[in-house]
Amino acid sequence: MKAVLVFPILPLALSICGCQHERSAAVLQGHTSFEILEPAASPPPPAAHMKVAPSEIEVENIPGCFAEKDLVKPVYPADALAANAGVRFVTVAVSFDEDGKVTDASPSLRQIFFADKYGDEFLEAVKEAVMRWKITPPHNVYYQREPDGQRRYLRTEALATSIDVKFTFEASGRVQQGTPRSEGKPSGQPTHPP
């Protein structure tokens, strides 16, 4: 009878003492930031099809701006994060059409693109994010200068544009392996990012 009671009590005693292994805790996290490297491209000269002498036309350029306050940021690729790929920089040229929608995001000439093991994954993460961006496009406003010095509005022309954006991917924390606990005190708490 006594032997039968010892076995059911043994697992309970072990758990109370804390003599068990913790599961692995993955606390490595990826963070992304970005920097706009150049404003919208310079507007083209006044359209040649205007039926007014160029000297009588005034063009006012209104710069573009982002339509949303918080732009979507790319996610650090999971495989690269698990492989501890570290800090990565990806600079892309983002092209917008006259409606302010992204038409393309490709490696910028400002940075050499390294197609290493995870290079394509970082580039794809950037493309996936920026394709959801939208801007109020830059536009030219055309006026005709009247003989009395007044300006008469002619038309507004929205412009396609392109900007270079530099993305920085960073990882913080570490992956903690399972460790035994002694007397109920956990050894090695996970490192959290600052």
C-alpha positions in Angstrom: 0.0 0.0 0.0 2.8 2.4 0.9 4.6 1.8 -2.5 1.4 2.6 -4.4 1.1 6.0 -2.7 4.7 7.1 -3.3 4.5 7.0 -7.1 1.5 9.4 -7.5 3.1 11.8 -5.0 6.5 11.9 -6.7 5.5 14.1 -9.8 3.7 16.5 -7.4 6.7 16.7 -5.2 9.0 17.4 -8.2 6.8 20.2 -9.4 6.6 21.8 -6.0 10.4 21.8 -5.7 10.8 23.3 -9.1 13.0 20.5 -10.3 11.8 20.6 -13.9 13.1 22.1 -17.2 11.7 25.4 -18.6 10.7 25.5 -22.2 12.8 27.4 -24.6 11.8 31.1 -24.6 12.3 32.9 -27.9 12.7 36.6 -27.0 14.6 37.8 -30.1 12.6 40.6 -31.7 13.0 42.5 -35.0 12.6 46.2 -35.3 12.4 48.4 -38.4 12.9 52.1 -38.9 13.2 54.2 -42.1 14.5 57.5 -43.3 13.3 59.4 -46.4 16.5 60.3 -48.3 15.2 62.8 -50.8 11.9 64.7 -51.4 9.7 64.2 -54.3 11.4 64.5 -57.7 11.6 68.0 -59.3 8.5 68.8 -61.3 8.8 68.9 -65.1 8.8 72.2 -66.9 5.4 73.7 -68.0 3.6 71.6 -70.5 4.4 72.4 -74.1 0.7 72.0 -75.3 -0.4 75.2 -73.4 -1.9 77.7 -76.0 -0.2 80.6 -74.2 3.3 82.0 -74.7 5.6 80.4 -72.1 6.6 83.9 -70.8 2.9 84.5 -69.8 2.7 81.3 -67.8 3.5 80.9 -64.2 3.9 77.5 -62.6 3.5 77.0 -58.9 4.8 73.6 -57.6 3.0 72.1 -54.6 5.2 69.4 -53.0 3.7 66.0 -52.3 3.1 64.6 -48.8 2.2 61.3 -47.3 -1.5 60.7 -47.0 -1.2 58.9 -43.7 0.6 59.8 -40.5 1.8 56.3 -39.6 3.3 54.5 -42.6 3.4 50.7 -42.6 6.8 49.4 -41.6 8.3 46.1 -43.0 8.6 43.1 -40.7 12.0 41.6 -40.0 11.9 38.3 -41.9 11.4 35.4 -39.6 14.0 33.1 -41.1 16.7 35.8 -41.0 15.7 36.6 -37.4 16.0 33.0 -36.3 19.4 32.8 -38.0 20.5 35.9 -36.1 21.2 37.9 -39.4 21.8 41.1 -37.4 21.5 44.6 -38.6 20.5 45.1 -42.3 20.1 48.2 -44.4 17.9 48.2 -47.5 17.5 51.4 -49.6 14.8 51.4 -52.3 13.5 53.9 -54.8 9.7 54.1 -54.3 7.8 55.2 -57.4 4.3 56.8 -57.1 1.8 57.5 -59.9 -0.3 60.6 -60.4 -2.9 59.2 -58.0 -0.3 58.8 -55.3 -0.3 55.0 -55.4 3.0 53.0 -55.3 3.8 51.5 -58.7 7.3 50.1 -57.9 9.9 49.7 -55.2 13.3 48.6 -56.4 16.9 48.7 -55.0 18.1 52.3 -55.1 21.3 53.4 -56.8 22.3 55.0 -53.5 23.2 51.6 -52.0 24.7 48.5 -53.4 22.2 45.6 -53.0 23.8 42.4 -51.7 21.8 39.4 -52.8 23.1 37.2 -50.0 21.2 34.3 -48.3 18.6 36.7 -46.8 19.0 39.7 -49.0 15.9 38.9 -51.1 13.8 38.3 -48.0 14.6 41.8 -46.6 13.9 43.3 -50.0 10.5 41.5 -50.2 9.6 42.6 -46.7 10.2 46.2 -47.8 8.2 45.9 -51.0 5.3 44.3 -49.1 5.2 47.3 -46.7 5.7 50.2 -49.1 3.1 48.9 -51.6 0.6 49.9 -49.0 1.9 53.5 -48.8 0.0 56.3 -50.4 0.9 60.0 -51.0 -0.9 63.1 -51.9 1.1 63.6 -55.1 3.0 66.7 -55.9 1.4 68.9 -58.5 1.9 71.9 -60.7 -0.6 74.7 -60.7 -0.6 76.7 -63.9 -1.6 80.4 -64.1 -1.7 82.9 -66.9 -0.2 86.3 -66.2 -2.7 89.0 -67.3 -1.6 92.4 -68.7 -2.8 94.1 -65.4 -0.4 91.8 -63.4 -3.2 89.5 -62.1 -2.9 85.7 -62.4 -5.7 83.7 -63.9 -5.9 80.0 -63.0 -5.5 77.6 -65.9 -5.2 74.1 -64.6 -3.6 71.7 -62.1 -1.5 68.8 -63.1 -0.7 65.9 -60.6 2.8 64.5 -61.0 4.3 61.0 -60.8 7.3 61.1 -58.5 9.9 58.9 -56.8 11.6 59.0 -53.5 14.5 57.0 -52.0 13.9 55.4 -48.6 16.5 53.8 -46.4 15.2 51.0 -44.1 17.1 49.7 -41.1 16.4 46.2 -39.7 17.6 45.5 -36.2 17.3 42.6 -33.9 17.4 42.8 -30.1 17.3 40.3 -27.3 18.4 36.7 -27.5 17.1 33.2 -27.8 17.2 31.5 -24.4 17.6 27.7 -24.2 15.7 25.6 -21.6 17.6 25.5 -18.3 16.9 23.6 -15.1 15.4 25.5 -12.2 16.8 25.0 -8.7 14.7 25.4 -5.5 12.0 27.3 -7.3 14.3 30.1 -8.5 14.4 30.5 -12.3 17.9 30.7 -13.7 18.5 33.1 -16.5 15.5 35.3 -17.1 14.9 36.3 -20.7 16.5 39.4 -21.9 14.0 42.0 -23.0 14.8 44.7 -25.5 15.4 48.1 -23.8 
